[in-house]
Amino acid sequence: MGVYVVRRLMLLVPTLLAIISLNFFIVQAAPGGPVEQALASALQVEGTALDRATGAQSGEVSQLGDSRGARGLDPEVIAEIEKQFGFDRPIWERYFTMLGNYLTFDFGDSLFRARSVIDLIVERLPVSISLGLWSTLLIYMISIPLGIRKAVRHHSGFDVWTSWVVVIGNAIPSFLFAILLIILFAGGSYFNWFPLRGLVSQNFDELLWYQKILDYFWHMALPVLALTIGGFASLTMLTKNSFLDEINKQYVTTAKAKGATEKRILYKHVFRNAMLIVIAGFPATFISLFFAGSLLIEVIFSLEGLGLLGFESTLQRDYPVMFGTLYIFGLLGLLIGIISDLAYTWVDPRIDFESR
């Protein structure tokens, strides 16, 4: 297994290189880059100052606005803005410079935030890790026991009413459930039991160690619950169907004929085989919650995580932040894939990736 892990780690470099390269050239070809946004801002500032100086009325303001595009900016100003953002150099030079910097995790500085990209990522990472980690753990803690129970009691009353719960949970979007939670429990219309903003309270540094832990989970309760509702349904049904498929196989019938107890059959034989497909879905579940699923939750609960940072940087065309977050996302996704393979061998030692 050690040789396989080393091979997978060595593949991280070309895989990340392909991801960054593809996105770099696609983004460079897209219109509305940082230079264009800076030029538009400069034109707006210039036009606003001119409007104030001339005391133009509403009709005259419109005429001035129409003339700004024709008037444009001084070529020296445009050249200075291009130099500021590094666009005075050829695209291939910027590409290889970026690759060299990324090898040492030097992501540069944000174009619009006056801070280094690594500082922004480190500042936002705890929020995204908290949402992704706790939501994923809670989803698996609910879905696996529930799915197994539904498989064992297939077509029973328990299976029927829990299926309705699963369907309803799958039908409610996470962001809509988050709004409902705010209305009910965060001072919306009924109770004011949970905070609405931030990862911790403002007096967090003044709290004792156990109070800090309680305060952290107090802030995490509603966002994590909102993400869990949207994710546990599909995993529950996946677990149930996987166990049902294994329960109906010949080796289970043989084990029963030999006098093995139902509990021993379920957790010694069926569990090992059925859990493989569930473990296979772990990276996708975590990545979706960590990167995409948490974006709206971060906005609703005013949590400044990586999802919100990446979204804002995309709108602003803040290329260093865009590529920096993409690099971190890709690296974490690949590492989680390796961890998932290791979990395969833990559940079923018969799997040998090295022989493949």
Secondary structure, DSSP 8 states (H G I E B T S, - for coil): -HHHHHHHHHHHHHHHHHHHHHHHHHHHHSSS-HHHHHHHHHHHHHHHHHHHHHT--HHHHHHHHHHHHHH---HHHHHHHHHHTTTTS-HHHHHHHHHHHHHTT---B-TTTSSBHHHHHHHHHHHHHHHHHHHHHHHHHHHHHHHHHHHHTTTSHHHHHHHHHHHHHHHS-HHHHHHHHHHHHBSSSS-B-S--SSSS-TTGGGS-HHHHHHHHHHHHHHHHHHHHHHHHHHHHHHHHHHHHHHHTSHHHHHHHHTT--HHHIIIIIIHHHHHHHHHHTHHHHHHIIIIIIHHHHHHHTT---HHHHHHHHHHHT-HHHHHHHHHHHHHHHHHHHHHHHHHHHHH-TT--STT-
